[in-house]
């Protein structure tokens, strides 16, 4: 056990003190700072887009100009040719030409030298829709109040419910949005952690094997001890990164808690929603997901003969993780009841991505999560034990004939031991 902790501590200290780990820690904060600064200066900027409007109906162009939103300046132009000249001289940012066809059908075309963005397009589309609706309402003899009544959207809300022992329906806590945000974030974090730490642990093992240092190490300790020590060291590095992010979030909360958006969001959820069963399951799935992929990456790393082949040998780990990530981000987010999602949420390597999303959307119960978690734990233990046994043979096999040949040779050695 003394050698086990020496190996784990060495891996942990070497990675935590590295420049790459520091950069990895700072990247989210740097990106967050860039987004904040960009948003701050964007909100402080007084520059607005000037859009020239021309139409065969001067009254229509003037009405659009008068109803311009605060972020835009609409300027009435006599003709399209004059507008094109102003656009060429950069007096306006874009030219909006509106034609009136039969039945008061409005057709608008926006001309600009560069893309104005979707917000501009949506604003102009909504403005045209409003004017067209009012024009047709006048034809039908409808008043403004009647038009507003027709345009009033229906009210819709979703309410979580549960049933007591008497089978009476009770209103539950509405923490679905919070749970979904957490599950979505955990999917992204899990994918980033897997790709990062799978590369680190496979590189750790491949570099020692490629330089023949492995033979010296295994002369003083068992291969399984070295394998478990490497895994624990990498897992501690990942946990350290999680703890740093959690501490940063707790500290930054003191500055952001008084922001209206954050305050309203916090008031809309319960403490049980923040520190409840869902969050605990999500964290456990996250840690186990990182660990089981780290085991697979360590096994793959022990198969290479040269360090430069590491990126090739961990491709199965990358692709398997990518499948879970894409299923979680796309299909599980929009259709969590899909039969594919329900089945794969119990499959190890994929359940860490999918079961938290099913819990967030309440398409899986706590019992379902416990079954999936149990399968994941058993699979992780069995894979770790099998990988440790194979590791003893793999790290001493040097074969330039490829991955399959190396794997076959290691199986032969393992049977003879």
C-alpha positions in Angstrom: 0.0 0.0 0.0 2.9 2.3 0.6 4.1 2.0 -3.0 0.5 2.4 -4.2 0.2 5.8 -2.4 3.6 6.9 -3.6 2.6 6.2 -7.3 -0.8 8.0 -6.8 0.8 11.0 -5.1 3.5 11.2 -7.8 0.9 11.3 -10.6 -1.3 13.8 -8.7 1.5 16.2 -7.9 3.1 16.0 -11.3 -0.2 16.9 -13.1 -1.5 19.5 -10.6 1.8 21.4 -10.8 1.9 21.3 -14.6 1.3 24.4 -16.7 -1.3 22.5 -18.8 -3.4 21.9 -15.6 -3.2 25.6 -14.7 -4.3 26.5 -18.2 -7.1 24.0 -18.1 -8.3 25.5 -14.8 -8.2 29.1 -16.1 -9.8 28.5 -19.5 -13.5 28.6 -18.2 -12.8 31.7 -16.2 -11.1 33.4 -19.1 -14.0 32.6 -21.4 -16.5 33.7 -18.8 -14.6 37.0 -18.4 -14.6 37.6 -22.2 -18.3 37.0 -22.4 -19.0 39.3 -19.5 -16.8 42.1 -20.9 -18.3 41.7 -24.4 -21.8 41.9 -22.9 -20.9 44.8 -20.7 -19.4 46.9 -23.5 -22.2 45.8 -25.9 -24.8 47.1 -23.4 -22.9 50.3 -22.9 -22.5 51.0 -26.6 -24.7 53.8 -27.9 -24.3 52.8 -31.6 -27.5 51.8 -33.3 -28.0 50.3 -36.8 -29.3 52.8 -39.4 -31.7 51.1 -41.8 -33.0 52.9 -44.8 -36.6 52.1 -45.7 -38.2 52.7 -49.1 -41.6 51.7 -50.4 -44.1 52.5 -53.1 -46.3 53.7 -50.2 -44.8 56.6 -48.4 -47.3 56.2 -45.6 -46.1 52.7 -45.0 -42.4 53.7 -44.9 -43.2 56.5 -42.5 -45.3 54.3 -40.2 -42.4 51.8 -40.0 -40.0 54.6 -39.3 -42.1 56.0 -36.4 -42.4 52.6 -34.8 -38.7 51.8 -34.8 -37.3 50.0 -31.7 -34.8 51.8 -29.5 -31.9 49.8 -30.8 -32.5 50.8 -34.5 -32.9 53.9 -36.5 -35.2 53.7 -39.5 -34.7 56.4 -42.2 -37.3 56.9 -44.9 -35.7 57.1 -48.4 -37.5 58.3 -51.5 -36.5 55.5 -53.9 -34.5 52.3 -54.1 -31.8 53.9 -56.3 -31.3 56.6 -53.7 -31.1 54.0 -51.0 -28.5 52.1 -52.9 -26.4 55.2 -53.3 -26.7 55.9 -49.5 -25.7 52.3 -48.8 -22.7 52.6 -51.1 -21.7 55.8 -49.4 -22.1 54.1 -46.0 -24.7 56.6 -44.9 -26.9 53.7 -43.9 -26.1 50.2 -42.7 -28.8 48.5 -44.7 -31.6 49.1 -47.1 -35.0 47.6 -46.5 -37.3 47.6 -49.6 -41.0 46.9 -49.0 -43.4 46.1 -51.8 -47.2 45.9 -51.5 -48.9 43.3 -53.6 -52.6 42.2 -53.9 -54.6 41.5 -50.7 -52.2 43.8 -48.8 -49.5 41.2 -49.0 -46.2 42.8 -47.9 -42.8 41.6 -49.2 -39.7 42.9 -47.7 -36.1 42.6 -48.9 -33.1 43.6 -46.8 -29.9 44.7 -48.7 -26.6 45.0 -46.8 -22.9 44.6 -47.4 -22.5 42.4 -44.3 -24.8 40.1 -42.4 -26.9 42.2 -40.0 -27.7 39.3 -37.7 -30.8 37.4 -36.8 -32.0 40.0 -34.3 -32.4 42.6 -37.1 -34.1 40.1 -39.4 -36.6 39.1 -36.7 -37.3 42.8 -35.8 -38.1 43.7 -39.4 -40.2 40.5 -39.9 -42.2 41.3 -36.8 -42.7 44.9 -37.9 -44.0 43.8 -41.3 -46.3 41.2 -39.7 -47.8 43.8 -37.4 -48.4 46.3 -40.2 -49.8 43.6 -42.5 -52.2 42.5 -39.7 -53.4 46.0 -39.1 -54.0 46.6 -42.9 -56.0 43.5 -43.2 -57.9 44.3 -40.1 -59.0 47.7 -41.5 -60.3 45.9 -44.6 -62.4 43.6 -42.4 -63.6 46.5 -40.3 -62.0 45.3 -37.1 -61.1 47.7 -34.3 -57.7 47.8 -32.6 -59.1 46.1 -29.5 -60.5 43.2 -31.6 -57.1 42.8 -33.4 -55.3 42.8 -30.0 -57.8 40.1 -28.8 -57.1 38.0 -31.8 -53.3 38.3 -31.4 -53.3 37.5 -27.7 -51.5 34.2 -27.2 -52.9 31.3 -25.2 -51.5 30.8 -21.7 -49.5 27.6 -21.1 -47.6 26.3 -18.2 -46.3 22.9 -17.0 -46.8 21.8 -13.4 -45.1 18.8 -11.8 -47.4 16.6 -9.7 -47.2 13.6 -7.5 -49.7 11.2 -5.8 -50.0 10.5 -2.1 -51.0 7.2 -0.5 -54.7 8.0 -1.1 -54.0 8.4 -4.8 -54.8 12.1 -4.6 -52.9 14.4 -6.9 -50.6 17.0 -5.2 -48.6 19.8 -6.7 -44.9 19.2 -6.7 -41.9 21.5 -6.7 -41.3 23.0 -10.1 -37.5 22.6 -10.3 -37.5 21.1 -13.8 -35.7 24.0 -15.5 -33.0 24.0 -12.8 -32.5 20.2 -13.1 -32.4 20.4 -16.9 -29.7 23.1 -16.7 -27.6 21.0 -14.3 -28.0 17.9 -16.4 -27.1 19.8 -19.6 -24.0 21.3 -17.9 -23.0 17.9 -16.5 -23.1 16.4 -20.0 -20.7 19.0 -21.4 -18.4 18.8 -18.3 -18.4 15.0 -18.5 -17.4 15.0 -22.1 -14.6 17.6 -21.6 -13.3 15.7 -18.5 -13.3 12.4 -20.3 -11.4 13.7 -23.4 -8.9 15.5 -21.1 -8.2 12.9 -18.6 -8.3 9.9 -21.0 -5.5 11.6 -22.9 -3.6 12.3 -19.7 -3.6 8.8 -18.3 -3.0 7.1 -21.6 0.0 9.4 -22.2 1.3 8.8 -18.6 1.4 5.0 -19.2 2.5 5.1 -22.8 5.4 7.4 -22.1 6.7 5.2 -19.3 6.3 2.1 -21.5 7.9 3.8 -24.6 11.0 4.8 -22.6 11.3 1.4 -21.0 11.0 2.9 -17.5 8.1 0.6 -17.0 10.4 -2.4 -16.7 12.3 -0.7 -13.9 9.1 0.3 -12.1 7.6 -3.2 -12.3 10.8 -4.7 -10.9 10.0 -3.0 -7.5 6.2 -3.2 -7.4 3.3 -5.2 -8.9 1.7 -4.2 -12.1 -1.8 -4.0 -10.5 -0.5 -1.7 -7.8 1.0 0.6 -10.5 -2.3 0.5 -12.5 -4.5 1.3 -9.5 -2.1 4.0 -8.3 -2.2 5.7 -11.7 -6.0 5.6 -11.8 -6.3 7.1 -8.3 -3.8 9.9 -9.1 -5.7 10.9 -12.2 -9.1 10.7 -10.4 -7.8 12.9 -7.6 -6.7 15.5 -10.2 -10.2 15.5 -11.8 -11.8 15.8 -8.3 -9.4 18.7 -7.6 -10.6 20.5 -10.7 -14.2 20.0 -9.7 -13.5 21.3 -6.2 -11.8 24.4 -7.6 -14.8 25.1 -9.9 -17.2 24.5 -7.0 -15.3 26.9 -4.7 -15.1 29.5 -7.5 -18.9 29.2 -8.0 -19.5 29.6 -4.2 -17.2 32.7 -4.0 -18.7 34.3 -7.2 -22.2 33.7 -5.9 -21.6 36.5 -3.4 -21.3 39.0 -6.3 -24.0 37.7 -8.6 -26.8 36.8 -6.1 -28.2 40.4 -6.2 -28.5 40.5 -10.0 -32.2 40.5 -10.9 -32.0 37.5 -13.2 -30.1 35.4 -10.7 -32.3 36.5 -7.8 -35.5 35.6 -9.6 -34.1 32.3 -10.7 -33.0 31.4 -7.1 -36.4 32.5 -5.7 -38.2 30.1 -8.2 -36.4 27.0 -7.0 -36.3 25.2 -3.6 -33.2 24.3 -1.5 -34.2 20.7 -2.1 -33.9 21.3 -5.8 -30.4 22.6 -5.3 -29.1 20.1 -2.8 -31.6 17.3 -3.4 -31.4 13.7 -4.7 -31.1 14.8 -8.3 -27.9 16.7 -7.8 -26.4 13.9 -5.8 -27.1 11.4 -8.5 -25.7 13.7 -11.1 -22.4 14.1 -9.3 -22.1 10.4 -8.7 -22.7 9.6 -12.4 -20.2 12.3 -13.3 -17.4 10.9 -11.2 -18.1 7.3 -12.2 -18.3 8.3 -15.8 -14.9 9.9 -15.7 -13.5 6.9 -13.8 -14.7 4.2 -16.1 -13.5 6.0 -19.2 -10.1 6.6 -17.4 -9.9 2.8 -16.9 -10.5 2.1 -20.5 -8.0 4.8 -21.6 -5.4 3.4 -19.3 -5.9 -0.1 -20.8 -5.6 1.4 -24.3 -2.5 3.3 -23.3 -0.8 0.1 -22.1 -1.1 -1.4 -25.6 1.1 1.1 -27.4 4.7 0.6 -28.1 5.6 4.2 -29.0 4.3 7.3 -27.3 3.3 9.0 -30.5 0.7 6.3 -31.1 -1.2 7.3 -28.0 -3.6 9.5 -29.9 -4.5 6.7 -32.2 -5.1 4.0 -29.6 -7.5 6.1 -27.5 -9.8 6.8 -30.5 -12.3 4.1 -29.3 -12.6 6.0 -26.0 -13.1 9.3 -27.8 -15.8 7.9 -30.2 -17.6 6.0 -27.4 -17.7 9.2 -25.3 -18.8 11.2 -28.4 -21.8 8.9 -28.9 -23.0 9.4 -25.4 -22.4 13.2 -25.6 -24.4 13.5 -28.9 -27.2 11.3 -27.6 -27.4 13.5 -24.5 -27.2 16.9 -26.2 -29.5 16.1 -29.1 -32.0 13.2 -28.7 -32.2 13.1 -24.9 -32.8 16.8 -24.6 -35.7 16.9 -27.1 -37.2 13.4 -26.6 -36.1 11.9 -23.3 -38.9 9.2 -23.6 -37.4 7.9 -26.8 -36.8 4.1 -26.6 -33.2 4.5 -27.6 -32.6 6.9 -24.7 -34.4 4.6 -22.2 -32.3 1.6 -23.2 -28.9 3.3 -23.4 -29.5 5.1 -20.0 -28.8 1.6 -18.5 -25.7 0.9 -20.6 -22.3 1.6 -19.0 -20.2 4.3 -20.7 -23.5 5.9 -21.9 -25.6 6.0 -18.7 -23.4 8.7 -17.2 -24.6 11.0 -20.0 -28.2 10.0 -20.3 -29.6 9.0 -16.9 -29.1 12.5 -15.4 -31.0 14.0 -18.3 -33.9 11.5 -17.9 -34.0 12.4 -14.2 -34.1 16.1 -15.0 -37.0 15.6 -17.4 -38.7 13.2 -14.9 -38.9 10.4 -17.4 -37.0 8.2 -15.0 -37.6 7.5 -11.3 -35.1 7.3 -8.4 -35.4 3.5 -8.7 -34.5 3.6 -12.3 -31.5 5.8 -11.5 -30.4 3.3 -8.7 -30.6 0.4 -11.1 -28.6 2.2 -13.7 -26.1 3.3 -11.1 -25.8 -0.2 -9.8 -25.1 -1.5 -13.3 -22.5 1.2 -13.8 -20.7 0.5 -10.5 -20.6 -3.3 -11.1 -19.4 -2.7 -14.7 -16.7 -0.3 -13.5 -15.4 -2.7 -10.8 -15.3 -5.6 -13.3 -13.7 -3.6 -16.0 -11.1 -2.2 -13.5 -10.2 -5.7 -12.3 -10.0 -7.1 -15.8 -8.0 -4.2 -17.0 -5.6 -4.5 -14.1 -5.1 -8.2 -14.9 -4.5 -7.4 -18.6 -2.3 -4.5 -17.7 0.3 -6.8 -16.3 0.8 -8.4 -19.7 0.2 -5.4 -21.9 2.9 -3.1 -20.4 5.6 -5.7 -21.1 4.6 -6.4 -24.7 6.4 -4.5 -27.4 5.0 -5.2 -30.8 5.3 -3.0 -33.9 2.7 -5.0 -35.9 -0.3 -2.9 -34.7 -2.8 -2.7 -31.9 -4.6 -6.0 -32.6 -1.3 -7.9 -32.7 -0.2 -6.4 -29.4 -3.6 -7.2 -27.8 -3.4 -10.8 -29.1 0.1 -11.3 -27.8 -0.9 -9.9 -24.4 -3.8 -12.3 -24.2 -1.4 -15.2 -24.9 1.0 -14.0 -22.1 -1.9 -13.6 -19.7 -3.1 -17.2 -20.3 0.4 -18.5 -19.7 0.8 -16.7 -16.4 
